[in-house]
Amino acid sequence: MRLPIIKHIVEFVEKNDEDYVVESIDLLEDLIEAKGIKDEELEVIGELLSNFSGALEVHRDIRSGTDKKEALNGFMKRVMGSIDS
């Protein structure tokens, strides 16, 4: 996960609609099942899915009243904490 990418996606959602990201996630999840997909491609898709999902989580925190910077930092702390465990 990359914070600049998550931040960019959050800004996209704020300007547009969360449904675009949800539908992108659906498409990428379906694409994983494609025949002949390579491991490197799966890694890229997995990274995109992680960033999209993280951005939705941050956006939901912001919508519930959390400051954007605080929501982004809190999300990354949770991610880093789960990696360290």
Backbone bond lengths (Angstrom), bond angles and torsions (degrees), N, CA, C in turn:
res aa  C-N    CA-C-N  psi(-1)  N-CA   C-N-CA  omega(-1)  CA-C   N-CA-C  phi
1 M - - - 1.446 - - 1.522 109.25 -
2 R 1.306 113.55 142.04 1.459 118.76 179.95 1.515 108.75 -126.76
3 L 1.312 115.36 122.95 1.456 121.80 -177.09 1.530 112.93 -57.61
4 P 1.341 120.12 -43.24 1.474 118.55 178.83 1.530 113.20 -60.64
5 I 1.318 116.77 -35.26 1.462 120.13 179.18 1.525 109.69 -70.99
6 I 1.325 116.98 -43.90 1.458 120.96 178.55 1.524 109.81 -60.78
7 K 1.316 116.61 -43.80 1.466 120.93 178.97 1.534 110.39 -60.54
8 H 1.303 117.01 -42.66 1.465 121.44 179.69 1.530 110.95 -63.23
9 I 1.322 116.43 -43.03 1.464 120.36 179.17 1.529 110.24 -65.21
10 V 1.329 117.20 -40.34 1.469 120.69 177.11 1.528 109.75 -59.50
11 E 1.316 116.99 -43.40 1.466 120.55 178.51 1.527 111.09 -63.85
12 F 1.323 116.59 -38.16 1.469 120.58 176.02 1.528 110.31 -60.84
13 V 1.330 116.55 -45.72 1.463 121.24 -179.60 1.526 110.40 -62.26
14 E 1.326 116.85 -39.49 1.467 120.68 179.66 1.536 111.15 -64.48
15 K 1.322 116.93 -36.31 1.465 121.24 -179.19 1.518 112.17 -80.70
16 N 1.311 116.94 -29.98 1.458 121.69 -172.58 1.526 110.51 -116.22
17 D 1.315 115.79 -103.74 1.457 119.74 -176.28 1.524 108.97 -160.32
18 E 1.299 115.37 144.96 1.458 122.07 178.71 1.531 111.48 -61.90
19 D 1.314 117.00 -28.82 1.471 120.99 -177.08 1.527 112.74 -59.37
20 Y 1.325 117.76 -32.97 1.471 120.16 178.14 1.529 110.86 -59.87
21 V 1.313 115.96 -42.96 1.467 120.39 -178.67 1.524 110.12 -71.68
22 V 1.318 116.98 -41.47 1.468 120.61 178.17 1.525 110.06 -60.01
23 E 1.317 117.12 -44.10 1.468 120.61 179.23 1.528 111.62 -68.12
24 S 1.321 117.78 -33.55 1.467 120.97 175.60 1.520 110.37 -65.01
25 I 1.325 116.26 -40.57 1.466 120.63 177.05 1.528 109.78 -61.56
26 D 1.329 116.66 -44.76 1.467 120.75 178.28 1.522 110.99 -57.99
27 L 1.321 115.89 -44.57 1.466 120.52 -179.86 1.528 111.19 -63.45
28 L 1.317 117.18 -46.66 1.463 120.32 -179.31 1.524 111.75 -64.32
29 E 1.337 116.54 -38.94 1.463 119.38 177.36 1.525 111.03 -63.49
30 D 1.311 117.09 -37.15 1.459 120.63 176.82 1.528 111.02 -70.04
31 L 1.313 116.64 -37.73 1.463 121.83 -178.84 1.533 111.96 -62.77
32 I 1.312 116.76 -29.25 1.472 120.73 178.82 1.524 110.97 -57.45
33 E 1.313 116.54 -29.98 1.464 121.66 -177.47 1.530 113.55 -82.49
34 A 1.327 117.89 -2.85 1.464 121.02 -177.49 1.529 110.96 -62.60
35 K 1.314 115.23 141.71 1.467 119.98 177.56 1.520 109.49 -69.53
36 G 1.303 115.70 141.91 1.454 121.01 174.28 1.519 114.92 79.81
37 I 1.311 118.02 7.73 1.460 119.54 -179.61 1.535 108.84 -72.34
38 K 1.303 116.20 136.37 1.466 122.41 -175.27 1.519 110.65 -88.53
39 D 1.329 115.21 159.16 1.468 120.99 179.95 1.521 111.90 -58.70
40 E 1.347 116.68 -40.30 1.473 119.88 -179.86 1.527 110.14 -63.40
41 E 1.318 115.86 -38.31 1.464 120.47 178.70 1.523 111.00 -67.36
42 L 1.326 116.37 -39.40 1.463 120.34 176.58 1.528 111.58 -62.49
43 E 1.318 115.87 -37.52 1.468 119.70 178.04 1.527 111.11 -63.76
44 V 1.313 116.60 -43.60 1.469 121.00 178.92 1.526 110.34 -63.84
45 I 1.325 116.46 -44.89 1.460 120.18 178.95 1.530 109.98 -62.49
46 G 1.317 116.52 -41.94 1.467 120.50 178.60 1.518 111.84 -61.51
47 E 1.304 116.51 -40.51 1.476 120.56 178.32 1.525 110.45 -65.73
48 L 1.324 116.41 -42.57 1.473 119.69 176.74 1.527 110.84 -61.48
49 L 1.319 116.80 -44.83 1.464 120.35 178.80 1.528 111.38 -59.87
50 S 1.316 116.60 -41.62 1.464 120.41 178.76 1.527 110.94 -62.94
51 N 1.317 116.69 -44.12 1.463 120.33 179.97 1.528 111.67 -66.42
52 F 1.332 117.07 -42.49 1.466 120.42 178.58 1.530 110.78 -62.98
53 S 1.327 116.02 -46.50 1.467 119.88 -179.47 1.516 111.40 -64.14
54 G 1.319 116.32 -41.36 1.468 120.19 177.37 1.515 111.93 -62.50
55 A 1.328 116.34 -41.02 1.467 120.25 179.38 1.521 111.01 -63.89
56 L 1.326 117.32 -39.33 1.463 119.82 177.61 1.527 111.17 -64.07
57 E 1.321 115.78 -39.88 1.468 119.71 178.11 1.527 110.81 -63.62
58 V 1.321 116.81 -44.29 1.469 121.13 178.08 1.525 110.02 -63.02
59 H 1.320 116.52 -44.29 1.467 120.46 179.69 1.533 111.13 -59.84
60 R 1.304 117.00 -40.66 1.470 120.45 178.92 1.525 110.80 -65.61
61 D 1.332 116.77 -37.18 1.475 119.71 175.70 1.524 110.59 -63.22
62 I 1.321 116.20 -42.89 1.471 120.97 179.69 1.524 109.82 -63.77
63 R 1.317 116.00 -43.48 1.459 120.41 179.72 1.530 112.25 -62.05
64 S 1.332 115.78 -30.08 1.470 119.02 179.87 1.519 112.31 -85.69
65 G 1.361 116.83 4.76 1.457 120.19 172.41 1.517 116.70 112.93
66 T 1.312 117.93 -2.57 1.468 120.89 178.94 1.530 109.29 -77.30
67 D 1.315 116.85 138.16 1.465 122.81 175.16 1.531 108.90 -58.53
68 K 1.342 117.24 142.46 1.465 121.34 -176.08 1.530 111.90 -56.66
69 K 1.311 117.43 -48.85 1.472 120.22 -178.83 1.524 110.40 -62.04
70 E 1.315 116.11 -42.55 1.463 120.68 179.45 1.532 110.75 -64.98
71 A 1.331 117.14 -39.75 1.467 121.31 178.91 1.532 110.66 -64.28
72 L 1.327 116.49 -43.92 1.467 120.37 179.04 1.526 111.03 -64.13
73 N 1.332 116.86 -47.39 1.464 120.21 -179.54 1.525 111.78 -65.60
74 G 1.330 116.53 -40.45 1.457 120.00 178.22 1.512 112.24 -62.70
75 F 1.325 115.76 -40.41 1.460 120.04 178.27 1.522 110.62 -62.47
76 M 1.323 116.67 -47.39 1.469 119.48 -178.56 1.528 111.37 -64.91
77 K 1.322 117.58 -35.10 1.473 119.92 176.45 1.526 110.39 -64.40
78 R 1.326 117.29 -40.49 1.475 119.86 177.58 1.513 110.83 -64.12
79 V 1.332 116.12 -41.56 1.472 119.79 179.77 1.519 110.05 -64.44
80 M 1.323 116.34 -47.52 1.474 119.19 -179.48 1.525 111.15 -64.63
81 G 1.313 116.94 -36.10 1.463 120.84 177.72 1.518 111.93 -65.11
82 S 1.326 116.83 -37.07 1.467 119.13 179.73 1.539 110.78 -73.97
83 I 1.321 116.78 -28.13 1.472 120.08 177.44 1.526 110.16 -72.85
84 D 1.334 116.64 -39.23 1.462 121.31 -178.82 1.525 112.74 -70.20
85 S 1.326 117.15 -23.01 1.477 121.00 -176.67 1.489 112.60 -72.20
